[in-house]
């Protein structure tokens, strides 16, 4: 995984908040200790991502994105307090 191009915060927030099933193919929620709180869709097979995703530097408002080009996935991240939401999208 590598840090992808920065995307508009409003686009990431919109996608994360709505979790539109036609666009997001999975979600992974984890805490600051990399404990998985919840998962859905493709995230069930990608639980191993937590260790890497926990290390991603996010902007001052808690947003970020990474791309796993080998898997054809983009992962939008949003962290608030102790929890991080990772939303998976096919690219």
Secondary structure as GFF3:
##gff-version 3
##sequence-region A 1 91
A	DSSP	beta_strand	2	3	.	.	.	ID=ss1
A	DSSP	alpha_helix	9	18	.	.	.	ID=ss2
A	DSSP	beta_strand	24	31	.	.	.	ID=ss3
A	DSSP	beta_strand	36	41	.	.	.	ID=ss4
A	DSSP	three_ten_helix	42	45	.	.	.	ID=ss5
A	DSSP	three_ten_helix	47	49	.	.	.	ID=ss6
A	DSSP	alpha_helix	50	53	.	.	.	ID=ss7
A	DSSP	beta_strand	63	68	.	.	.	ID=ss8
A	DSSP	beta_strand	73	80	.	.	.	ID=ss9
A	DSSP	beta_strand	83	90	.	.	.	ID=ss10
###
